[in-house]
Every structure is written in C-alpha cells, then in structure tokens.
Amino acid sequence: MTDLSVFNRLGFLRPPVGVKFLFFRPEGIDPLAPDKELSFCEMLVEAQNASRPFYFCREHAETCVGKILLGMEDMEAFAESGQIGERLKIFQEARANSRLYQYVPRLGKNTVNYVAFAPLEKLTFEPDVLILNASVRQAEVVLRSMSYSTGEIYTSKSTPVMGCAWTYLYPYQSGRINYVLPDTVHGMRARELFPEGSMLLSIPYQWLGTIVRNLNEMNIELPSYQGKERYLVEFGNILRDLVEQARNP
C-alpha cells in the first residue's frame, strides 16, 4: 500500500479519509451500522470519526441523492425536473436547478455496489480518492504540492447542490484533484457537517504518488510565509542575484 503517513505532518483537525468504489463486497470490512441513516456526504464525517473501515451499499438507507449519483438508483422525474431546488429557494425556477444535471457527475448504472470508507490510520485498501478536510492554509500546502513538480494549475468544480458528486465522483472519474467549499454547498452547510471556513480536497489515486513524493521533498512552510518583512527581503535578494547573473552570464 502507498505510504500516506506524510499527511499526518499537516495537522488536520479531522483525519483524511480514503474512499474506494467496488463492484464486489469488500473482504474484511464491516458494513455501516444498520441504524445509521446518513446522506452520502455525511458518510465522510462518519468515517472521520470511525475506529475502523466500513462500507455502504444499496441495502443501506441514504437520506439524499447518493445512491442516484452512485448509479444504484434512478432519479425521480420531479427531482430531475428541478422541483426540489426551487422549493428550497436555492434556485429562482426549477429550470435553473434542472440545468445542473447535465454537468453533475454520476457513475454508470449498477457499476458500483459498495463504497468503502476508512480514516487514514485505519486504511486497509488503496483508496480511489483520498479526501482531506483542511483549513485554507493546509489546503495551500496540498495544492502547492500538486503544482510543485508538474506546474499543474488549481481548479475547482462544484455546484450549489449535490456537492458530494464533486467531492467523491468527479476526482474519481476525471483523475483531477478537486476542492470544494462546504459552506457554498446547500446540503453540507444545512447539515452542519464541516468546520466553518474549511475546505474539502479530493485527491484521486492517479495523483497520490506525486503528492506524497512532493510533500516529502518540498518545504511545508515556506520562509516567505514567516512575515511580510522576511518575504520582502528574500524576494529582493533573489531579484538582485538574478539581475547580477543576467548581466554576467
């Protein structure tokens, strides 16, 4: 398994969570407790507080659109027409809510039957997506580690509703790191799931090796961030050195 212990250096208040999408029942992992009736996004919080891995499947109750986005169930026509978002006052009219469904990621019907979750220290599987609940400063480090060796730009995709699709499914399907602000997603904010002002960063398996290597190599805390005066001195010295070198190649 990939050694993900470097993430412990960042001091997250809540542990990172590994997620895996499976066709067959995972071996050695217990199901989510039968008395738990959670939304798909709430399962992330459940995993942050879990003492061991667990899995969710179509037999479990789910209180939002998680099973639909996972391809386990079909969406009701009234929902896809945008009626819910209009009545919740999130959208001016149903047409605005309905328009989102052409963009929101969904998995193929019946291609995923189980979703396994585990906090970082209890991971027993290679995650398809590693999800971090981070402060903005912690998120800066992770995003910088993405760009550190690749020059990759930061991008974020989300919608006012169905934030779980962009947290779990978009990174898995696209192979791109994504970040979501829970405070801007209706269900996450209304359910009071994550610390105010925090971010969710989702790292798909294609990026985990690069992020781990870069976090181990680069400066977690840049000298420039230790005060404005220090930054100005450091930046000024670098510019002077480069000007001198350019004049005397």
N, C-alpha and C positions, 0 to 999 in steps of 0.2 A: 504494500500500500504506500501511496505517496505520504511522505512525512510532512504534515501540515502544522507542526508544532511552532513554526515561526510566527504564526498568527497570535500566539499567546503573548508575544512581545508587545503587541499593540494595546493590550489592557482593555479589551472590550468589557463593558459592564455586563453584557449578556453574551454567552458563548456563541461562536459561529455554529451554524447548523448545516450538515450535509444532507442532501436530498437525492434519492435515486428513484427513477421511474422503471417499473418492472412489468413484464407480461406474466411471469410466473411468481408464485408466492415466495418471498424471501426466506431462506432457511436460517434458523437460529434467531429469528426476530419475532417478538410477540406482537399481536395486533393492538391497536389503540383500544383502551378500555371501553367496553360496550356502553357504559353510562355517559361517555363523552359525546356531546353533540356540538361540534365545532364547525366554523367556517374553514375554508381551505387556508386562509391567511392566519387564522387563529392556531392552526396546527404548527406553524412556525414558532409561536410563543410557547405552545405545549412542549415542543422539542427543546427550546432553550432551557426549560425548567425540568427536563426529563432526566431520570437517573439511568436510563438505558434506551437503546433504539426501540422504535415501534413502527408499525406500518398501518396505513389507511387503505381501505378497499371499498368497492361499490356496496358491500353489505353494511357499511357504517352509515350512520346518519351524517348529513352535511348540511349546514344551515344557509348556504349561499349558492353560488354557481360553480363551485369547484368541480363537481362531478361532470358538469356540462363541458367545462373547459378541458378536462382530462379525457373527454371522449367516452365517458362511462354512461352518460345520459344525453337525451336530446333536450334542446331548449324549448320551452313553451312558446307558442307563437305570440302570445300577448307580451312576453318579455322581450323577444327579439324585435317586436314592433316598436319598442321603446316606452311602453306604458309605465313601467316602474320608475324610471328616471324622471319622467315628467311629474308623476305624483309625489315623488320625494323632493320636488322643487330643485333638483340638480340641473335640469335642462329646461329651457323655455318651452319646447314642444317635444312630443315623442319622436319626431323625425330626427332631432339632433342626437338623442340617445341611440336610436336605431342605426344611425350612420356609423357609430363606433364599431359595430360588429363586423364590418369588413376589414378592420385593422387588428382587432384583438386576437392574439394567438390562441389556437386550440389544437389539441392533439387529435390524431386520427381516431375515428370511432373504434372502440374496443381494442386499441393497440396497447393501452396501459391498464392493467388490472389492479396494480398495487403501487403505492408510493411509500418508500421507506424514509424515515427521518432519524437523525441522531445528532446530539450535540458533539462538538469537536472531540472531546476527550473520550467519548463512547463510540466513536466511529468504528464499525466493523466491515465497512464496504467502501469502495472507491465512489465518491459522490459524483453524480451527474452535474450537480450545481452545488456550490458552497455559498451560503447566504450569510452575510455579515450585517449585524445591526450596529451601526457605527455613529459616533459623533462626526461632525463635519471635519474636524482636524484628523481624526483617524481615517476617514474616507479619503482625505487628501493623500495620505501615505499610500494607501492601496491603489488609488488611481495613478499616482506617480510611478508606482512600481510597474504598472501596466505599460506606461509610456517610456520608462527608463531605458529599455533596450530595444524598443520597437518604434518609438515615435508615434504610437497609436494615439488618436485623439479621444477625448472624453465625450461620450454621448449618453443621453438618457431618453428612454421611451416610456411613456405611461399615459394613462387616461384617468378622468375623474372617478371612474368606477372600474371594477374588475382589476384592481392593482395586482392581484395575485397572478394574473396572466403574465404581467411584465416582470414580476419577481421570480417566478418559477419557470414559466414556459418559454418566454422569449429568449432568454440566455441559452436554454437547452436546445431550442430549435435553430437559433441563428449562430450559435458559437461566439456571441459577443457579450462582453461584460456590460451589465446594465445597472443603473442605480435609480431608485425610486424614493421620493419623499413621502413617507406615510401620511404626513399632515395634509397632503394635497389629494389623497385618495379617500373618497367618502366612507367606505366601509371600515377601513383601517382606523380612520380618525374617530368615527362614531363608536366603534367598539373599544376605543382607548387601548390599543394593543401595544404601541411602542412609545418610548420616551419622546416627549415633545421636542421638535427640532432635530431629531435623529434621521439617519438615512439607512436604507437597505441597499446593500451592494450584492449583486449576484454574479458569481464567477463560474462559468461553465468549465467542464473538465478539460477542454482544449487549452485553456489558459492557466490552469492551476500550476503546472510545472514552471512556466515562465514567471508567474507571480511569486512563487516560493523562492526560486533562484534569485530573483531581483531583490526581494525583501531581505534575503540573507546577505546580499552583496552591498546594497546601497546604504546611505545614511538615512536612518529612520527619521531623525530630527536634523534638519539642515541647519548649519551655522547661521544662515541668513535669518532664520526664524527666532533667533535669540535676542532680538531687539532691533529697532529701526536703525540706531546708530551703527551697530555692528554690520548690518546689511549694507548701509551706505559706504562704510569703509571698505568692506570686502569687494563690493561691486566696483568701487572707484579704483582699487588696486588692480583688479583684473583688467579693467579698461586701459589703465596706464601701461600695464605689462604688454597687452596686445598691441597697443599703438606703437610701443617701442620695438616690439618684434617685427611688426609690419614694416617699419621704417628700415630695419636692418635684417632683412631675411637671410 
